[in-house]
Amino acid sequence: MTTRVLIADDNEIMRRLIRTFLEQVPGVEICAQTTNGIETVDTALALRPDLLVLDFMMPGLNGIEVAGVLKKSLPEAKSVLFTMYSDSLHARLAAAAGITTVLAKTGGISALTTAVRSMVAGDIAPASPPSESGPPHDLPNEALQADLLEKAEQFSSTFEQNAVGLAHMDKDGRFLRVNGKFSEILGYSRQEMQTLSMLDISHPAGAFATLELPRIAAGEIDCCTSNTCYVRRNGQIARVRFSLEAVRDAERRLKYSVCILEDLSVLNDVHARLSEAIIAGQTSAGHLELLTRRYRAPLTRCSRDLKYLWVNQYYADWLQRPMDKIVGRPIVDVVGKAAFQRLEGYFGHALAGRDVDYEAEAEYDVIGLRRISASYKPALGTDGTPEGWFAFVQDITPKEDENSRSEEPADLVQDTALQPSRSDDLD
């Protein structure tokens, strides 16, 4: 049986970590991720998850308040408060709100994974205040050391292998620790970063982040986010998305701040390339349309799933169908089963990446038996594999057969050798 889990945490990195680990638990399905308390309540009421993983400090409503609101509406749902505030007071409040288990984030994601695994198996530990006396001293020293080493390794792996820049800072904004990505974004070595503060690398256009440090140190706010600028070691400007979140002790004194940097220049480059590709595609489509208006040539483009992606007016007129009854529709529905079965093999050759030239007779649904001469050219995707093909089709049905049907406009079954049209045919 699948356990559907909703993850609520306003820290994107933490949400990613929780999702990555919980998706490895058999029987767990992540049904939603939310970033604030009100959104969490609305989403939970709509999706009715089996388990909620809640952060305490969230905008709108905190995790305990969320659990209290949902207690009556989702009585069967279990919940975990995964938080930095794991003191006895918060644990008692959590229990009163109906929260199943309280776990400290300092215990690592593995503790959460273990708790969720137990819940899925039906072995649920109730919420209870954490021990005030510290770690269980009856454990052997070797076991304590091994447990501490495992937690240190988990933290180091998460910190160092992250795809965004991570740093710890003291109350004055001096860097205590940075990961490799943080150093890469700003161009300083780790050793150099530890001799600097945020003020040393700030750009005048990005003073916002520096101004928030005293407010975080004073406990006025716990987090802030902004697009801002820093100065790289080579003097160039680093445009980043900056997030700062306070880590406090049980008395809400600042222990350190976690700084997250996302390099916006990479995102901007992706957007620029995408825009170029779109413009190039639009230009190519315009050129193709202009070409087909200049030359009386029935042309079409088909997709790998055997649908019409685009046809020109000459092709639509030749099939005697409106263009909107062709584009986007399966080929078999447009030409008919008999013609499709006759030509399907040639489609396969084009999708295998080969140029195709052939003559064949096919019985079309509307225009009847036709002899055609066709050329197919594979349309390649960005990875070089065929994602469809372009087709140029000439109707070479003998004149006597053509006249006996009389359905065909005479000017579309001749002059198909890409001869330039008269000026009055351009439109």
C-alpha positions as CSV (number, residue, x, y, z in Angstrom):
1,M,0.0,0.0,0.0
2,T,1.4,3.4,-1.0
3,T,1.9,6.1,1.7
4,R,1.3,9.6,0.2
5,V,3.6,12.2,1.7
6,L,3.3,16.0,1.7
7,I,6.6,17.9,2.4
8,A,6.2,21.4,3.9
9,D,9.4,23.5,4.3
10,D,10.1,27.0,3.1
11,N,13.8,26.1,2.4
12,E,14.1,24.8,-1.1
13,I,17.3,22.9,-0.4
14,M,15.8,21.2,2.6
15,R,12.7,20.2,0.5
16,R,15.0,18.7,-2.1
17,L,16.9,16.7,0.4
18,I,13.9,15.4,2.2
19,R,12.3,14.4,-1.1
20,T,15.5,12.7,-2.3
21,F,15.8,10.6,0.8
22,L,12.1,9.7,1.3
23,E,11.7,8.6,-2.3
24,Q,14.1,5.8,-1.5
25,V,11.7,4.4,1.2
26,P,9.6,1.6,-0.3
27,G,5.9,2.4,-0.4
28,V,6.4,6.2,-0.2
29,E,5.0,8.6,-2.9
30,I,5.7,12.3,-2.6
31,C,2.3,13.8,-3.5
32,A,3.1,17.5,-3.0
33,Q,5.7,20.1,-1.7
34,T,4.7,23.4,-0.1
35,T,6.5,26.5,1.1
36,N,4.2,28.1,3.7
37,G,1.6,27.2,6.2
38,I,-1.5,28.4,4.5
39,E,-0.5,26.7,1.2
40,T,0.1,23.5,3.2
41,V,-3.4,23.5,4.7
42,D,-5.1,24.1,1.4
43,T,-3.0,21.4,-0.4
44,A,-3.5,18.9,2.4
45,L,-7.3,19.4,2.4
46,A,-7.3,19.0,-1.4
47,L,-5.0,15.9,-1.6
48,R,-5.6,14.3,1.8
49,P,-2.0,12.8,2.2
50,D,-1.3,10.0,4.6
51,L,1.7,11.7,6.1
52,L,2.9,15.3,6.5
53,V,6.5,16.3,7.1
54,L,6.3,19.8,8.6
55,D,8.9,22.4,9.3
56,F,8.2,24.6,12.3
57,M,9.2,28.1,11.0
58,M,7.2,28.8,7.9
59,P,5.5,31.9,6.6
60,G,1.8,32.2,7.3
61,L,1.3,29.4,9.8
62,N,4.0,27.4,11.5
63,G,4.1,23.6,11.4
64,I,2.4,23.2,14.8
65,E,-0.4,25.5,13.8
66,V,-0.8,23.7,10.5
67,A,-1.2,20.4,12.3
68,G,-3.7,21.9,14.7
69,V,-5.8,23.2,11.8
70,L,-5.8,19.8,10.0
71,K,-6.3,17.7,13.1
72,K,-10.1,17.4,12.7
73,S,-10.2,17.4,8.9
74,L,-7.5,14.7,8.5
75,P,-7.8,12.6,11.6
76,E,-6.1,9.6,10.0
77,A,-3.1,11.5,8.7
78,K,0.2,11.1,10.5
79,S,2.7,14.0,10.8
80,V,6.3,14.6,11.6
81,L,7.6,18.0,12.8
82,F,11.1,18.1,11.4
83,T,12.7,21.2,12.9
84,M,15.5,23.1,14.5
85,Y,13.3,23.8,17.5
86,S,13.2,20.4,19.1
87,D,13.2,21.5,22.8
88,S,10.7,20.0,25.3
89,L,8.3,23.0,25.0
90,H,7.9,22.6,21.2
91,A,7.5,18.9,21.6
92,R,4.7,19.3,24.1
93,L,3.0,21.8,21.8
94,A,3.4,19.4,18.9
95,A,1.8,16.6,20.8
96,A,-1.1,18.8,21.7
97,A,-1.6,19.6,18.0
98,G,-1.7,15.9,17.1
99,I,1.7,15.7,15.6
100,T,2.9,12.1,15.7
101,T,6.7,12.6,16.0
102,V,9.1,15.5,16.6
103,L,12.6,15.2,15.1
104,A,15.5,17.6,15.2
105,K,17.1,18.6,11.9
106,T,20.4,18.4,13.7
107,G,19.9,14.6,13.8
108,G,20.1,14.5,10.0
109,I,17.9,13.3,7.2
110,S,18.6,9.6,8.1
111,A,16.6,10.1,11.4
112,L,13.6,11.3,9.4
113,T,14.0,8.5,6.9
114,T,14.0,5.9,9.7
115,A,10.9,7.5,11.3
116,V,9.0,7.5,8.0
117,R,10.0,3.9,7.3
118,S,8.6,2.9,10.7
119,M,5.4,4.8,10.1
120,V,5.0,3.1,6.7
121,A,5.5,-0.2,8.4
122,G,2.9,0.7,11.1
123,D,5.5,1.0,14.0
124,I,4.8,4.6,15.1
125,A,6.6,6.4,17.9
126,P,4.5,9.1,19.7
127,A,5.7,12.7,20.0
128,S,7.7,13.2,23.1
129,P,10.0,15.8,24.5
130,P,13.7,15.1,23.7
131,S,15.9,14.1,26.5
132,E,17.2,17.0,28.5
133,S,20.2,15.0,29.7
134,G,21.9,14.7,26.3
135,P,22.9,11.5,24.5
136,P,22.3,8.1,26.2
137,H,25.4,7.5,28.1
138,D,24.8,3.8,28.5
139,L,25.9,3.3,24.9
140,P,29.5,2.3,24.4
141,N,31.9,5.0,23.4
142,E,32.5,3.3,20.1
143,A,28.8,3.4,19.2
144,L,28.6,7.1,20.1
145,Q,31.6,7.9,18.0
146,A,30.3,5.9,15.1
147,D,26.9,7.7,15.3
148,L,28.6,11.1,15.4
149,L,30.9,10.1,12.5
150,E,27.8,9.0,10.4
151,K,26.1,12.3,11.1
152,A,29.2,14.3,10.2
153,E,29.6,12.3,6.9
154,Q,26.0,12.9,6.0
155,F,26.3,16.6,6.7
156,S,29.6,16.9,4.8
157,S,28.2,15.0,1.8
158,T,25.1,17.2,1.6
159,F,27.0,20.4,2.1
160,E,29.8,19.7,-0.4
161,Q,28.0,18.0,-3.2
162,N,25.1,20.5,-3.4
163,A,24.4,22.1,-6.8
164,V,24.1,25.6,-5.3
165,G,26.6,27.6,-3.3
166,L,26.3,27.0,0.5
167,A,28.1,28.9,3.3
168,H,27.9,29.3,7.1
169,M,28.3,32.8,8.4
170,D,28.7,34.3,11.9
171,K,26.5,37.2,13.2
172,D,28.9,39.8,11.5
173,G,28.7,38.1,8.1
174,R,32.1,36.5,8.2
175,F,32.3,33.2,6.3
176,L,32.9,30.2,8.6
177,R,32.6,27.5,5.9
178,V,31.9,27.5,2.2
179,N,31.3,24.6,-0.2
180,G,33.0,24.3,-3.6
181,K,30.1,25.7,-5.6
182,F,30.1,28.9,-3.4
183,S,33.8,29.4,-4.2
184,E,33.3,28.7,-7.9
185,I,30.6,31.3,-8.2
186,L,32.7,34.1,-6.5
187,G,36.1,33.0,-7.8
188,Y,37.8,32.8,-4.4
189,S,39.5,29.8,-2.9
190,R,37.9,28.4,0.3
191,Q,40.8,29.6,2.4
192,E,40.4,33.1,0.9
193,M,36.6,33.1,1.6
194,Q,37.3,32.3,5.3
195,T,39.2,35.6,5.6
196,L,36.4,37.6,4.1
197,S,32.9,38.8,5.1
198,M,29.8,39.5,3.1
199,L,30.6,43.2,3.3
200,D,34.0,42.6,1.6
201,I,32.4,41.1,-1.5
202,S,29.2,43.1,-1.7
203,H,28.5,45.3,-4.7
204,P,26.8,48.7,-4.1
205,A,23.8,47.5,-6.1
206,G,23.4,44.5,-3.8
207,A,23.6,46.1,-0.4
208,F,20.2,44.7,0.6
209,A,21.6,41.4,1.9
210,T,24.3,43.1,4.0
211,L,21.6,45.4,5.6
212,E,19.6,42.3,6.7
213,L,22.4,40.8,8.8
214,P,21.8,43.0,11.9
215,R,18.1,42.2,11.9
216,I,18.9,38.4,11.7
217,A,21.4,38.7,14.5
218,A,18.9,40.7,16.6
219,G,16.2,38.0,16.1
220,E,13.9,40.4,14.2
221,I,13.8,38.0,11.1
222,D,14.9,34.5,10.5
223,C,15.3,34.5,6.8
224,C,15.5,36.7,3.7
225,T,15.8,36.2,-0.1
226,S,16.8,38.6,-2.9
227,N,18.3,38.8,-6.3
228,T,21.6,40.7,-5.7
229,C,25.1,41.3,-6.9
230,Y,28.6,40.4,-5.6
231,V,32.1,41.2,-6.8
232,R,34.1,38.2,-8.0
233,R,37.8,37.9,-7.3
234,N,38.6,39.1,-10.9
235,G,36.4,42.2,-10.5
236,Q,33.5,41.0,-12.6
237,I,30.0,41.2,-11.3
238,A,28.3,38.0,-10.0
239,R,24.5,38.2,-10.3
240,V,23.0,35.7,-7.9
241,R,19.9,34.7,-6.0
242,F,20.8,35.1,-2.4
243,S,19.0,33.4,0.5
244,L,19.9,33.7,4.2
245,E,18.4,31.6,7.0
246,A,19.2,31.8,10.7
247,V,20.1,28.8,12.8
248,R,19.2,29.5,16.5
249,D,19.5,27.6,19.8
250,A,16.6,26.9,22.1
251,E,16.8,30.4,23.5
252,R,16.6,31.8,19.9
253,R,20.2,33.1,20.1
254,L,21.9,33.1,16.7
255,K,24.3,30.2,16.3
256,Y,25.1,30.9,12.6
257,S,23.4,31.7,9.4
258,V,23.1,29.5,6.3
259,C,23.8,31.4,3.0
260,I,22.6,30.0,-0.3
261,L,23.8,31.4,-3.6
262,E,22.3,30.4,-7.0
263,D,24.2,31.7,-10.0
264,L,21.7,33.7,-12.2
265,S,24.2,34.1,-15.0
266,V,23.7,30.4,-15.9
267,L,20.0,30.8,-15.9
268,N,20.2,33.9,-18.0
269,D,22.4,32.1,-20.5
270,V,19.9,29.2,-20.8
271,H,17.1,31.8,-21.4
272,A,19.2,33.5,-24.0
273,R,19.9,30.3,-25.8
274,L,16.2,29.2,-25.7
275,S,15.2,32.6,-27.1
276,E,17.7,32.2,-29.9
277,A,16.3,28.7,-30.7
278,I,12.7,29.9,-30.7
279,I,13.7,32.8,-33.0
280,A,15.6,30.5,-35.3
281,G,12.6,28.1,-35.4
282,Q,10.2,30.9,-36.2
283,T,12.5,32.2,-38.9
284,S,12.9,28.7,-40.4
285,A,9.1,28.2,-40.4
286,G,8.7,31.6,-42.1
287,H,11.2,30.7,-44.7
288,L,9.5,27.3,-45.3
289,E,6.1,29.0,-45.6
290,L,7.5,31.6,-48.1
291,L,9.1,28.8,-50.1
292,T,5.9,26.9,-50.4
293,R,4.0,29.9,-51.5
294,R,6.6,30.7,-54.2
295,Y,6.6,27.1,-55.5
296,R,3.5,25.1,-56.1
297,A,4.6,22.1,-53.9
298,P,2.5,20.1,-51.5
299,L,4.7,19.8,-48.4
300,T,4.1,18.6,-44.9
301,R,6.0,17.7,-41.7
302,C,5.1,14.7,-39.7
303,S,6.0,13.6,-36.2
304,R,7.5,10.4,-34.7
305,D,4.1,9.4,-33.4
306,L,2.7,9.6,-36.9
307,K,0.8,12.8,-36.8
308,Y,0.8,15.9,-39.0
309,L,2.7,18.7,-37.4
310,W,2.4,21.2,-40.3
311,V,1.1,21.2,-43.9
312,N,1.0,23.9,-46.5
313,Q,-2.1,25.0,-48.3
314,Y,-1.2,23.1,-51.4
315,Y,-1.1,19.8,-49.5
316,A,-4.5,20.6,-47.9
317,D,-6.0,21.4,-51.2
318,W,-4.6,18.3,-52.8
319,L,-6.2,16.1,-50.1
320,Q,-9.4,18.2,-50.4
321,R,-9.5,18.8,-46.6
322,P,-9.4,22.0,-44.5
323,M,-6.0,22.6,-43.0
324,D,-7.4,22.5,-39.4
325,K,-8.7,19.0,-40.1
326,I,-5.2,17.8,-40.9
327,V,-2.7,19.5,-38.5
328,G,-2.3,17.7,-35.2
329,R,-4.3,14.7,-36.4
330,P,-3.0,11.1,-36.9
331,I,-1.9,10.4,-40.5
332,V,-4.2,7.4,-40.6
333,D,-7.3,9.4,-39.8
334,V,-6.5,11.9,-42.6
335,V,-5.5,9.7,-45.5
336,G,-7.5,6.6,-44.5
337,K,-6.4,3.1,-43.5
338,A,-5.7,1.8,-47.0
339,A,-3.4,4.6,-47.9
340,F,-1.7,4.5,-44.5
341,Q,-1.0,0.8,-44.7
342,R,0.4,1.2,-48.2
343,L,2.8,4.0,-47.1
344,E,3.6,3.1,-43.5
345,G,6.8,1.3,-44.5
346,Y,8.2,4.4,-46.1
347,F,7.4,6.3,-42.8
348,G,9.5,3.8,-40.9
349,H,12.5,4.3,-43.2
350,A,12.4,8.1,-42.6
351,L,12.1,7.6,-38.8
352,A,15.2,5.3,-39.1
353,G,17.1,8.4,-40.3
354,R,17.2,7.6,-44.0
355,D,16.3,9.8,-47.0
356,V,13.4,8.2,-48.8
357,D,12.4,8.6,-52.5
358,Y,9.7,6.4,-54.0
359,E,6.7,6.1,-56.4
360,A,3.6,4.2,-55.3
361,E,-0.2,3.9,-55.7
362,A,-2.4,4.5,-52.7
363,E,-6.2,4.6,-52.1
364,Y,-6.9,7.8,-50.2
365,D,-10.2,8.2,-48.4
366,V,-11.4,11.4,-50.1
367,I,-9.5,11.7,-53.4
368,G,-9.4,8.0,-54.2
369,L,-6.7,6.1,-56.0
370,R,-3.6,8.2,-56.6
371,R,-0.1,7.5,-57.9
372,I,2.4,9.6,-56.1
373,S,6.1,10.4,-56.2
374,A,7.3,11.3,-52.8
375,S,10.5,12.4,-51.1
376,Y,11.0,12.2,-47.3
377,K,13.8,14.0,-45.3
378,P,14.3,13.1,-41.6
379,A,13.8,16.0,-39.1
380,L,16.5,15.6,-36.5
381,G,16.1,16.6,-32.8
382,T,18.8,18.3,-30.7
383,D,20.3,15.0,-29.9
384,G,20.7,14.1,-33.5
385,T,17.9,11.4,-33.6
386,P,15.0,11.6,-36.0
387,E,11.9,13.1,-34.4
388,G,9.8,13.1,-37.6
389,W,10.2,13.9,-41.3
390,F,9.5,16.4,-44.0
391,A,7.6,15.2,-47.0
392,F,7.2,16.5,-50.6
393,V,4.5,14.8,-52.5
394,Q,3.8,14.9,-56.3
395,D,0.6,13.6,-57.8
396,I,1.6,11.7,-60.9
397,T,-1.7,10.0,-61.5
398,P,-2.1,9.4,-65.4
399,K,-4.2,12.0,-67.1
400,E,-6.9,9.6,-68.1
401,D,-7.4,8.4,-64.5
402,E,-7.4,12.0,-63.3
403,N,-10.0,13.1,-65.8
404,S,-12.2,10.2,-65.0
405,R,-12.4,11.3,-61.3
406,S,-12.7,15.1,-62.0
407,E,-12.4,15.8,-58.3
408,E,-8.9,17.2,-58.5
409,P,-8.2,20.9,-59.4
410,A,-6.2,20.7,-62.6
411,D,-3.6,23.1,-61.5
412,L,-2.6,21.0,-58.4
413,V,-1.9,17.7,-60.2
414,Q,0.6,19.3,-62.6
415,D,3.4,21.8,-62.5
416,T,4.8,19.9,-59.4
417,A,8.4,19.9,-60.4
418,L,9.1,23.0,-58.2
419,Q,8.6,25.3,-61.2
420,P,8.3,29.0,-60.1
421,S,4.7,30.2,-60.3
422,R,3.4,33.2,-62.0
423,S,3.3,36.5,-60.0
424,D,-0.5,36.3,-59.6
425,D,0.0,32.9,-57.8
426,L,2.2,34.3,-55.0
427,D,-0.7,34.9,-52.7
